[in-house]
Amino acid sequence: RRLLQQLEVAKCSKATAGKGPARDPAPAGDAVTFELYWRPEQDQFAQSAKVSGGCCPTGAPCGGLCCPSTSPQTSQVSELEKRLAQLEAAMRCEPDSQNPLLVGLKGSSLMDTVQVLQAKVNVLDMAVLDQVEARLQSVLGKVNEIAKHKATVQDADTQSKVWATLQSWDAVASALPDVVQRLVTLRDLHEQATQFGQVLVHLDTTQQEIAGALKDNAVLLAEV
């Protein structure tokens, strides 16, 4: 199916129907080159065979007896499509999430894979690398400006919080002298209360001593 779709695309790019495309020079190295020749009647019979189930326009399977000139071509196209599908399945690889070079290759055909790889290779051009470096420098400068602005904002926020705290302590600071004066007065009162308690203890002790002396005197008077 992918081959038939590519044939539909090739219809618009080829010159005269029935003529083979000009051969490119053989590539150096171990590269593999595929050459494909297309004829209009070949595509017509292939479409008729898919729709009707046979090679005849009536839909009856003839096994290649009524059109011996086209049935082998159809089988060759099917065989070529099968081989291309096997080759694409063999060349296809599961993309690794950690490898950016394999991003976008899953589920692509061989031609799409080559185009994606060619685009990735074009990025390595010196002119493109210079542009990328210039853009990265610009982005880095903007990131540095944002970091400086963020630090300035944080400093301003800290200063605002400190100022708000100081403003909240104004009422406490104004009342602080009165509080200190009251504490001094309470200290004098506490000292006087301590002294009064000590006097009361002394009086209690003296009273007990007097009571004991009176008791002894009463006993002596009774004996006399």
HULIN-V306208 format. One record per helix or strand of 3 or more residues. SS is the DSSP state (A for helix, B for strand). FROM is the first residue (numbers start at 1). TO is the last residue. If there is no record, write none. Layout:
SS_FROM_TO, SS_FROM_TO
//
This chain:
A_2_13, A_40_52, A_68_91, A_100_102, A_110_123, A_126_168, A_170_223
//
